[in-house]
Amino acid sequence: YGVSYFSFCQAVERLALDTRCYAIDTWKGDQHAGFYGEDVYQLVRNHNDSHYSAFSRLVRSTFDEALDHFSDASVDLLHIDGMHSFEAVSHDFESWRRKLSDNAVVIFHDTNVRERGFGVSRLLEDLKRQYPTFEFVHGHGLAVVGVGSAQEDLLRRLFEAGEQPAACRAIRDVFATLGRGCADSFNVRRRDENAKKLAAELADTKRKLAEAQTDI
């Protein structure tokens, strides 16, 4: 449903960045994410058109098919969250590496999933030998990898903190707490929406009961 992608778009909008965003997907699903119908794509497209169409575009294709439409060394931030087997995620990273700029950052989702054939954690272990990294381990896990040779100062500090146990734990705790706050807020909204729906159904049932009693 574009949650990760739209968080990037929200950051671009709020920080008034001169950035173009592209979401590449078939919107058909896979064996790890599950398969779904056209309604998912329509929801994502409608949200994008309503909020971020000034700088964001949905590219409906496979990751490999989209490669030729992006110039080499043009991508500053790449988020990889497709098929999660070791072979698939390794292929996605290697095939897109030439598209990355000198200060590029690559983000990998699901680094903390160790079942159902997920292999992102294996790739991350390999990348740690080549690039500076920082991994958030709450939820399904998220790794930030400094692939470009010219990283910004704040990112360098994040990567350095990853090598210091106390600093690493403090940063992880902060983001895990923020994540729980977002999840709790979502659950409260969903509970309130369900309560309103149940109240409406109850009112409708009472109305029908009153009509039936009148008929009787």
Helices and strands as residue ranges (DSSP letters): H 3-14, E 21-25, E 29-30, E 34-35, H 38-51, E 56-60, H 63-66, G 67-69, E 75-80, H 86-96, G 97-99, E 100-109, H 120-128, E 133-136, E 142-145, H 153-161, H 165-215
